[in-house]
Amino acid sequence: MDASTSTVTFTVTDVERVEGAGRLIALAIIELELDGVALVVQGVRVVRQNNRIATEAPRFRDPRTGQWVPALILPDELGRAIAREVHRILMKRSAAV
């Protein structure tokens, strides 16, 4: 199958607020389905950036450089769609409180 025609869907399965962790506002769990194969991505971060919030992929510390780097790199369109949905869920839950 040609990778450029793969079907990808996602579901935000959980968004949990985090208090007292600096810029970190929440952590999310996402299920990505790639042509029928489900992958669970844990540790999607929602962080404060100046006057807005941003969604970041899970990170790990590179043992060679000591720098934090993304553990998952998604196409921009998919990353933006996931961020919109995570933010929507987070705002909906905040409004309900």
C-alpha positions as a Markdown table, in Angstrom:
| # | Residue | x | y | z |
|---|---|---|---|---|
| 1 | Met | 0.0 | 0.0 | 0.0 |
| 2 | Asp | 1.3 | 3.5 | -0.9 |
| 3 | Ala | 2.0 | 5.3 | 2.4 |
| 4 | Ser | 0.7 | 8.6 | 0.9 |
| 5 | Thr | -2.8 | 7.2 | 0.7 |
| 6 | Ser | -3.0 | 5.7 | 4.2 |
| 7 | Thr | -6.1 | 6.4 | 6.3 |
| 8 | Val | -5.3 | 7.9 | 9.7 |
| 9 | Thr | -7.9 | 8.6 | 12.4 |
| 10 | Phe | -7.4 | 9.6 | 16.0 |
| 11 | Thr | -9.3 | 9.7 | 19.2 |
| 12 | Val | -8.5 | 11.6 | 22.3 |
| 13 | Thr | -9.1 | 9.0 | 25.0 |
| 14 | Asp | -8.1 | 11.1 | 28.0 |
| 15 | Val | -7.1 | 14.6 | 29.0 |
| 16 | Glu | -6.0 | 15.1 | 32.6 |
| 17 | Arg | -5.4 | 18.5 | 34.1 |
| 18 | Val | -2.1 | 18.8 | 36.0 |
| 19 | Glu | -1.6 | 21.4 | 38.8 |
| 20 | Gly | 1.6 | 22.8 | 40.1 |
| 21 | Ala | 3.9 | 21.6 | 37.3 |
| 22 | Gly | 5.2 | 24.9 | 35.9 |
| 23 | Arg | 4.1 | 25.4 | 32.3 |
| 24 | Leu | 2.4 | 22.0 | 32.1 |
| 25 | Ile | -1.4 | 22.3 | 32.2 |
| 26 | Ala | -2.5 | 18.8 | 31.2 |
| 27 | Leu | -1.5 | 15.5 | 29.8 |
| 28 | Ala | -3.5 | 13.6 | 27.1 |
| 29 | Ile | -3.7 | 10.1 | 25.7 |
| 30 | Ile | -4.4 | 9.8 | 22.0 |
| 31 | Glu | -5.2 | 6.7 | 20.0 |
| 32 | Leu | -4.0 | 6.8 | 16.4 |
| 33 | Glu | -5.4 | 4.3 | 13.9 |
| 34 | Leu | -3.3 | 3.8 | 10.8 |
| 35 | Asp | -5.0 | 1.6 | 8.3 |
| 36 | Gly | -6.7 | -0.4 | 11.0 |
| 37 | Val | -3.6 | -0.6 | 13.3 |
| 38 | Ala | -4.2 | 1.2 | 16.6 |
| 39 | Leu | -1.3 | 2.9 | 18.4 |
| 40 | Val | -1.7 | 4.6 | 21.8 |
| 41 | Val | 0.3 | 7.7 | 22.4 |
| 42 | Gln | 0.6 | 8.7 | 26.1 |
| 43 | Gly | 2.1 | 11.9 | 27.5 |
| 44 | Val | 0.9 | 14.4 | 25.0 |
| 45 | Arg | 1.6 | 17.6 | 26.8 |
| 46 | Val | -0.6 | 20.8 | 27.0 |
| 47 | Val | 1.7 | 23.7 | 28.0 |
| 48 | Arg | 1.4 | 27.4 | 28.5 |
| 49 | Gln | 3.3 | 29.5 | 25.9 |
| 50 | Asn | 3.1 | 33.2 | 26.6 |
| 51 | Asn | -0.6 | 34.1 | 26.4 |
| 52 | Arg | -1.8 | 30.8 | 24.7 |
| 53 | Ile | -1.6 | 27.1 | 25.1 |
| 54 | Ala | 0.2 | 24.7 | 22.9 |
| 55 | Thr | 0.1 | 20.9 | 22.5 |
| 56 | Glu | 3.4 | 19.1 | 22.3 |
| 57 | Ala | 4.3 | 15.5 | 21.5 |
| 58 | Pro | 5.7 | 13.3 | 24.3 |
| 59 | Arg | 9.4 | 13.9 | 24.8 |
| 60 | Phe | 12.5 | 12.0 | 25.9 |
| 61 | Arg | 16.0 | 13.0 | 26.9 |
| 62 | Asp | 18.5 | 12.3 | 24.1 |
| 63 | Pro | 21.3 | 10.4 | 25.9 |
| 64 | Arg | 24.0 | 11.9 | 23.5 |
| 65 | Thr | 23.1 | 15.5 | 24.0 |
| 66 | Gly | 20.9 | 15.6 | 27.2 |
| 67 | Gln | 18.3 | 17.7 | 25.3 |
| 68 | Trp | 14.6 | 16.9 | 25.4 |
| 69 | Val | 13.3 | 15.9 | 21.9 |
| 70 | Pro | 9.9 | 14.8 | 20.6 |
| 71 | Ala | 9.2 | 11.1 | 20.9 |
| 72 | Leu | 6.8 | 11.3 | 18.0 |
| 73 | Ile | 6.8 | 13.5 | 14.9 |
| 74 | Leu | 3.5 | 13.8 | 13.1 |
| 75 | Pro | 2.6 | 15.5 | 9.8 |
| 76 | Asp | 1.6 | 19.2 | 10.5 |
| 77 | Glu | -2.0 | 18.7 | 9.5 |
| 78 | Leu | -2.5 | 15.8 | 11.8 |
| 79 | Gly | -0.7 | 17.5 | 14.7 |
| 80 | Arg | -2.8 | 20.6 | 14.4 |
| 81 | Ala | -6.1 | 18.5 | 14.3 |
| 82 | Ile | -5.0 | 16.6 | 17.4 |
| 83 | Ala | -4.1 | 19.9 | 19.2 |
| 84 | Arg | -7.5 | 21.4 | 18.3 |
| 85 | Glu | -9.4 | 18.4 | 19.7 |
| 86 | Val | -7.3 | 18.2 | 22.9 |
| 87 | His | -7.8 | 22.0 | 23.5 |
| 88 | Arg | -11.6 | 21.7 | 22.8 |
| 89 | Ile | -11.9 | 18.9 | 25.3 |
| 90 | Leu | -9.8 | 20.8 | 27.9 |
| 91 | Met | -11.9 | 24.0 | 27.5 |
| 92 | Lys | -15.1 | 22.0 | 27.6 |
| 93 | Arg | -14.1 | 20.4 | 30.9 |
| 94 | Ser | -12.8 | 23.7 | 32.3 |
| 95 | Ala | -16.2 | 25.4 | 31.5 |
| 96 | Ala | -18.0 | 22.6 | 33.3 |
| 97 | Val | -16.2 | 23.2 | 36.6 |
